Amino acid sequence: MWAPSAGRVELDRPGRGRAPLVRGDGGWWTAEQDLPPGSDYAFVVDGEGPFPDPRSAWQPAGVHGPSRVVDHDAFAWTDAGWQPPPLAGGAIYELHVGTFTPEGTFDAAIARLPDLVDLGVTHVEVMPVAAFPGVHGWGYDGVAPFAVHAPYGGPDGLKRLVDACHARGLAVLLDVVYNHLGPDGNYLGKFGPYFTDRYRTPWGQAVNLDGPGSDEVRRYVIDDALGWLRDYHVDGLRLDAVHALFDLSARHLLQELSSEVAALEARLGRHLTLVAESDQNDPRLLRPSEAGGFGLPAQWSDDLHHALHAALTGERTGYYEDFGRLEHVARALEATFVYAGDYSLHRDRRHGQPPTGLPGWRFVACLQNHDQVGNRARGDRIGHGLSPDRLKVGAALLLGGPFTPLLFQGEEWAASAPFPYFCDHQDAALAQAVRDGRRREFAAFGWRPEEIPDPQDPATFRAARLDWAERAREPHASVLDWYRALLRLRRERPDLRDGRPGATRARFDEAAGWLVVERPETTLAVNLGAAIARVPLGRGEARVVLSSREEGVEVGDEGVVLPPHTATFLV
């Protein structure tokens, strides 16, 4: 146990008393004790506690209870020889375990994996499963980074899900949060200098990555990451909000993590990946460390989402004020970042720099994700305010583009379930503070407090559960057919997966509302206008290979005629 400032550390064994640990070098305390798998234990520091183990793999009684010993070698894996499909050319499906099925468990999610295979995705991205307070929540307020949330099914439940995904050819990415911990059940400060007041995050204390005592804190973060990849056979990690990893060290934590994951990949003989979330439009995340970058394989990119959302919905509040024209959609498709050193009205400064030379597949793009849906006041999806035809156009521009596409659970059938923010804090004062914070946040956008769902109300959580039965009804069934067709076309036409710089060109007519996306061999023409559009293709004879509407689409020598709100692929 690392507790550098402690004067006394004891091991607490429920029902068996306490045993002292001996202080060693570097602030580490040790003891020889018989704790077989399944044993519960905790630590007492200078008479305070007992507290859970900071590196606990399981908290069966919740984040305030004792830790339980887990033997990772005891699980009977069936994925020997597994190699994940590459991210290049892949398609990601983001899911939240608690709302993906009515049961909200890993085992229940396994029963739905055939639907994801049928859809045509290649990677399943699981929102955070590190133990957090209460039963249900988003998972971004986790406080036991090494432990698997017990209500989801604990360590073996996650392993069964990963093993089942691999059996069906699906890779697994796990969302992990290293930029902060939640407040409820966060005992790390009792053990050592895990946090610093040198920086502040939007969520509270910053993790100490570059101050006194930070060597062991960095080791803590890296060991956690390696553990998911090694012990749970996860194929990659999605790193939450890396712009909030404040680190002025000569070697940034992300560089160190990237290097250690590459070394683990070599030892395991299995491909591993890291995907960073950042809103800074900074390609240094992906540049090799030898060139001054952080050496990460991929990152989320918001600009296509923002451009599509603003163009499809007409919204201009918040960061959407920087978007809204077809010019922005075209620029995102061609150059990845709409803002690459350009002045941003929303930020009132220049933002970003060009990702010159980087292929599109290294950028994960979406039409919806948990943030863009859940951080709205009511958690409404883009499909809740659009016609199915207009939604289909957005899906075509995403899946016909050069990036690694990400779908958010239920998007493929225009699910009616919202995805509002919900939590289950057991501390009444904290629960009220979260309620008040949400109301203040959205009051600035003109929402009345009574219109904002109470994140602590169990009904808010229940409303977010997917209704799988509605897929058989219209308009959901036709939207599902469209997503399946788009993913099938993407598999059948390799040029739609071509992310090479310069392999995508876009033309548009802002007034008429049409946009043409030219891939090496396939052309996507869309009409977002309210009237029939005659769209020049700039090529010879063409034929339709997929269209969101069949009636009214006509191909001639001068181009293609498209009804309003139509997307058509031609070769």
N, C-alpha and C positions, 0 to 999 in steps of 0.2 A: 504494500500500500504506500503510495507516494503522498506524504504529508510533511513537507519540509519545515514548517513552522511549529508543528505539534510537539508538545512535551511528553505526551503519553498516547498510545494507540492500543486499543484492545479489540480482539475479535469476539463478537457476540454470537453465540450459537443458541437459538431459541430452545429452551428446555435443557440446555447443557452448560449454561453459565458462560463466563467470559475468560479469555486467555490473553495475556499480554503479548504484544509484538516487540521485537528488538530493533532499535534504530540502527540503520546502516549508512553507507555512503550515499550522498546525493539526496538525502531526505526520504530514502526508501526504508520501510519498516517490514520485517518478515517474521514468520512464525511457522513451525512445522506442526500441522494439524491434519487430522483425518477428516476430510470433507468429500465423501464420495458423491457422484452425480445424484442430483435430487436433494442434496442437503441445503438447508436454508442457513443464511448467515448475514451478518451486518458488522459495521465497525462503530466503535465509540472513540471519539477524538477529544482528548482533554476533558473527559467526563461528560461530554455532550453526545447525544444520540440515543439509541443506535441509528446510524444512517446506512442507506444502501451502498453497496460497492459502486464507485464511479465507473468501473468497467463491468458491471453486472450484465450477464447475458439474458437474464430472465427476472422479471418482477411479477410473479404470479398473483401477489396480493396488492398490486398497484405500485405507483411510484414512491409511496411513503413506506412501503413494507420492506421486509427482508429480501435479500437477493437469493437466487437459487443456482446451484452449480449445474452447468450443462456440459455434457460430454459430446462434443461435435463429431467425434469419430464413431459414435454409436448409430448414426442415421444410415439407413440402407439406401444409398443413392443408386439410381438405375441409368445415369447419364454418362457412363464411361465412354470416352472418345468423342464427347460432344464438342462441336465447334459452332459458335453462334454465326448467323448470317452477318455479313458486313453492314455497317451503318450506311455506307455508300450504296445507293439503290434500295435502301430499306424504307419501311414506313412504321412509325411508332404509334402505339395506342396507349394513352394515359388513363389510368384508372385509380379510383379511390376505393380501397377494400371495403370500407364501412358502408358505402352506398351503391357499390357495383351490383350487389345482390340484396334481396330482402334480409338474408341472414347476416350479411356483413362480415364474413369470415374468409380466410384463405381457402378452406376446403370448399365453400360454396362457390368461390370464384373459379375453382378448377372445373366445375360443371359447365361453365360458360366459355371455356377456352375453344371448343370446337366452333363456336360462333365467330370468334376472332380469326381463326384459321380460314373459315369460309369467307370472311370479309376480305382477307388478303393482306393483313398487316404482318410484319416480321418481328417486331419488338414490342414487348409489353413494359410500359413504364409505370411502376407502382409508386404512388404518393407515399410520403414518409410513414414508416412503420415503427420507428424508435419509440419506446414507451413514453406516453404522455398522460396527463392527469385525466381521470374520469374514464368513461367508456367510449364515447364517440367524439370525434374532432377531426380537423384537417391533418394534424400531425406535425405542424410547423412549430408547435410549442412543446416539443419533446424535451425531456430532461434526463433521460438515460440513453445516451446515444448508442451503446452497445447492445441494448436489450430490445427484444421484439415485443410489441404491444400485446399483452396477454389476451384481451378480448377478441383479437383477430385470430388467435390460435397459437400464439407463442412461437418459440424457435422452430419446433418441428412442423408447425403449420406452414410457416414461410418456406421451409425446405421442401415440403410436399408440393407447394405451388410452383416453386422454381423447377423441381424435378418434372412435374407434369407439363410445364411450358416447354421444357427441353424435349420431352417425349413427342411433342406435337410440332417441333421445329421452330418454336418461338424463343427468341432471346429475351432476357429480363434485365431491365435497367431499374435501379432503385434510387429514389429521390432521397438525398441526405442533406441535413442542415448543420453546417459548421460555423455559421456566422453569429449565432446566438443560441441560447437555451431559453425555454419558457421559465416563468417565475415560480410556478406551483410544483414543488417537489425537486427544486434545483438545489442540491446540497453540495455542489462541487466547491463552492467557496469555503466550506468548512474544512476542506482537505488541503487546499493549496491555492496559489495565485493563478487560477484559471481565467480570471477576468481582470480587466484593466479599466481605469477611469481616464486613460489617455485619449480614448475615442468613445463615441456614442453611436449606437445603431438606432434605427427606427423602433427597435423592439426592446431597447434597454442596454445593459452592459455589453461591451465588446469583449470577445475572446482575446486573451493575452497571447498574441502571436510573435511579439517582438520586444517585450519588456523583460525585466528580471524574472527568472524562473520559467521563461517561455519555452526553453528547449523541451521540457517534459510535456508541456501543453501541446506543442506541435506534434510530439511523438504520440500523444493521446489521440489527436485527430487522425493522424496517418494510420495508426494501428486500427482505429475504428474502420476506416475506409478499406484497408486490406482485409479485415475480418469478414466484411460482407462479401467480398469477391472470393475469398478463399473458403471460408467455413459454410457459406450459404450458396456457393456456386453462382452468385449473381454475375452477369456478363458485363455490367457497366454501372456507373453511378452518375446521376444527375445532381450536380452541385448547386445548391440553392444560393442565389444572390451573392455571387463571389465578389461583387463590388463592395460588399460589406465585410470582407475579410481584410481588416486593416493590418498591413504588414509592411514595415519599412526596412526589413532585413535585406541584406545584400542578395540573399536567395529567398524569393517569395515562397510562401507555403505551397502555392499551386505548382511551382517548379519542382519543389521537393516531392510533392505528392505524385506528380506526373512521372518523375524518375522512378519512384518506388513501385508504382503500378506497372511500369514497363518491366522492371526486374521481376515482379511477381508473375507477370505474363510469361516471361521466359522460363521461370521455374515450373509453372503449371502446364505449359504447352497449350494454353487456351487463350484465344483472343479476348482482350479486355479493353474497355473504352471509358472515357470520362467526357461528360457533356456539361459545360458550365452555363449557368444562367447569369446574364449580365445585361444591364440596360445602357451600357456606355458606348456601344458601337465601336469597340476597341479590338482590332484584329491581333493585338499583341498576345491575347489569350491563346491564339492558335499558332503563333510563330514559334519555331523551335528555340529552346533556351540558348543555343549557340548564337542565335541572331537577336538575343535580347528579349525573347518572348517567354511564355509560360509553358509551352509545349503540350497544350491540351489538344485532344483529337477533334473536338467539336464544341459548339456553343449554341444556345438559343439565340434567335434573332427576332426582335419584335417588329421591325419596320414593315414587313409584308403584312403581318396581322393588322397593324394600325392603319395601313393604307387600304387594305381590303375592307375592314370594318367601317371606316369613315366613308368610303365610296359606296358601300352597299346600304348603309343605314342613314347616312346624312348627318350623323352625330359630329359635333364640333366642340364638345366640352373637354376639359382636361387636356391630356396629351393629344387628343384627336384634333385640336386646333392646328396642329402642324401638318395635317393630312386632309384628304377629301377630294383630290383631283385624280383623274386617270393617269396624269403625269407621274404621280407618286407611286401608283401601282406598277406602272411600266418601269420606273427607275428601280423599284425594289426587285423586280424580276430580273432586270439586267445587271444591276450592280450590288445587290444584297442590301446595302444600307442606303436609305433615302437621305439620311443625314450623315455625311462623311466629311465633316469639316465645314458644314453649312450652318447658317444662322437658324436657330430654332426659336420660334416665337414663344412657345410654351416655356422654354428654359431661359429665354432672353440672353442667349449666348450661342457661340458656335458649338457644334456637337459632333463627335465621332471623327473617324478618319477612314479612308478607303481600304477595303480588304483586298488590295491588289494581289492578284495571282492565286488567291485561295478558291478552291472549287466549291460549288454550291452545296454539295452533300455535307460539308462540314458545318453547315448552318441549319439548325432545326427551326422550321417555320410552321405556322399554324393559322387556322381560321378561328379556333377556340382553344383555350386551355383553362386549367383550374383558376389561374390568376385572373384572366380576362373575363371569365364568367363570374367567379366567386367574389371578386372585389367590386362588383356592382352592388348597388343597395339591396336589390331583391334577388341577386344571383340569377338573373334572367339570361338565357342563352341568346345568341344572335338570331337563331331561328324563331324565337318567340315574337320577334317584331318584323320578320320578313316573310314574303310569300315563298312557298317551296321552290318556285322557279328561280327566284333571285338567290336563294340559298344554294341552289345547284350551281349557279354561275360562280359563286365564291369557292365552292369545293373544287370546281374544274380549274380555277386559277391556282389554287394551292397544289393540287395533285398533278397538274400539268406543268408545274414550274420546276426549277432546277435544284430545289432544296430537299433536305430530308423532311418529309411531312410528318406532322404530329396531329392525331385526332384525339379529342377529349371524349371520354366515355359517353355513349349515347348520341354523339354528334352524327353518327352514321345513319341514324333514323330520325333525326330532328326530335329528340326526346322531349317530352313535355315537362319532365322534372327539372326544376331550377337547381342551381348549385350555390346557395347562399353560404356565407360564413356561419359555422356552427361550432360550439365547444361545450364542454361538460366540466367546467371548473368546480371543484368542491369547496373552494374558499369563497364565501359569500361576497366579501369585499372585492375580490378580484373579478368575480362574475359581474358585479355591478359596474365596475370600472370598464370592463369590456363593452357592456351595453352602452354606457354613456359615451365611450369613445367612438363607437360605430355611429351613434346618432349625431355627434358633433361633426364627424367626418363628412357625412352625407347631407347634413343641413346646409353646408356651403354650396351644394348643388341644387338646392331648392326642394329637397325631400322633407316631408313632415315626419316627425319622430314615429308616429303611429304607423307609417307606411314601411318602416324598416323592420324586417323580421328580427325578433329577439334571438341572438345567437345561442343563448342558454336554454331556450324553450325546446324540449324534445321534438315538438312538432316541426320546428325548422329543420332539424336533422332528418326526420322521417320524410319530409317533402322532397328531399334531395335523392331519395332512393329511386333507382331506375325502374320503370315499368316495362319489362321485357315483352309483355303480351301485346303492347300497342304496336309493335313492329309489324303485326299482321294487318293493321288497319291503315287506311289512308288518312292523311297524306304520308304517314311514316313509311309505309311499305315501298312507295315509289322513290322516296329519298334513299332508303336502304339499297334498293336496286341500283340507283345512280352511283352511290359510293362503291358498291361492289364492281360495277362496270368500270369506274375510273381506275380503281386499283388493278383490275385485270388488264386494262389497256396499258397501264404503266408497266406491268410485268411483260406484256407481249411486245411493246415497242421500246427497245433499249434506249433510243434517243431521248425519251421522256425522263430517263434516269441520268442523263448526261449533265453533269454539273460543271464541266470545264468552263473557265472564264471565257466569255465571248460566244458560248454555244447557245445563248438565248438572246433573242432580239425582240423588242416590243414596239409596236406602232399604235397610235390612238387618235381618235377625233373627239376632243373634249365636248364639243357642242352636240355632236350626234350621239355620243355615249358608247361608241364601240372601241374595242381594243383587240389587237392581233398579237399573239405571242408565237414567235417563230422559233421552233426547235430545229435541230439538224435535218430531220426528215418529216416532222409532223408540225402542223399549224393549228393553233387554237384560236378561234374567232369567237368573241363574246359581244353581246349587245346588252348594255346596262341602261340603255335609253328607253323612253316611253313610247317610241314610234319604231316602225320597221326600219331597219338600217341596211344599206347596201355597202358591204365591206369589201374593199379591194384587197386581193390576196397577194398581188405582186408576183404571181407565178403562173405557170401554164395550167394545163388541165388538172383538176383536183376532184377527189371524191370524199364523201363523208364516211368516217369510220365509227364515229360515236357522236350523238347529239342529245342534249337534254330535252329537245322537242323535235318531233319529226315533221309535223304540219307547218307549212310556211317556210321551211328551209329550202332554198333553191341555189344550186351551184351553176354558175355560168362562166363565160369567157372573161368577164370583167370582175369576177369575185363571187361572193356569196351573199344571199339575201337572208337576213336573220330577223325573226319576230322579236318583240321586246323580251328581255330577260331570258336570253337563250345562250347556251354555250355549245359550240360545235367543233369537233376535231376533224381535220382533213389531212389527206396525204396526196 
